[in-house]
């Protein structure tokens, strides 16, 4: 009997110490697996889309490079896109494969996720040129999410995890921390990436540093009417950049919620974020009324911002967000950036947050 009790205690301890994903907590994964088992939509329909996508990635080779060199988009758009594709494609593949493994239990998906993680950890040593830091932050975020999903799988070997940890410290976190104090969306992607790094590395101090940064300038980023001060300046791309800033801001709040139990969605930050989301939704639906520039892009046919709105519908319980998202038939948001990539499959709800966050204030 004593041996049985001891075994139970050891098992409970192991569960408590498990490396839970800060983007996809265990309760969310359990819920989605139950929906898949019942073949209940929309989770099940999106799951089938995911598996179809991942099956096509199993034979794909990595494109990791030693120097992730990305020229500035507004100086060399063609060169920027070509350079970015190496990381954007591999990071998406790692994330999609890792999520497929966690939902299906199929080992081949987990092995492929680790293949991409190990490739970048072993090959990539630095980033360079004008947009190297930014693209590393917003594309590489998917590698960090995949890494947490695979951390306790038993597939990813200890030495491989240690090698990936070194890459996070010496390359990825270096990039995210370098941009997290900038005034526009660069900072938002830097903070999101830095939080993912702190979560993977279990760095409590860095979690708190990023929370402080989010709180320090939210009322500058978002004006009282809900417009985003720095992003509306971007001429025809003002609505896009508003979305491109809110995506990592909201994702950061979700990560913070899971790591600490602090719900930034409901305090001053949350009220301003809600106002900015409402502003974004209104002008996405009414682009002719956008006061900052004529004929702005509004995401029609581009799969944004419906991914963001679908995610936030579960946080703010706003049916307008969900109705808008569904009206555009949201799909997997792949390749360019990775804040809200699988919102049709992985819904957000406050009850999915761990009741025992690892960095909760005592």
Beta strands, then each sheet from edge to edge (+ up, - down):
strand 1: 67-69
strand 2: 126-128
sheet 1: 1+ 2+
end
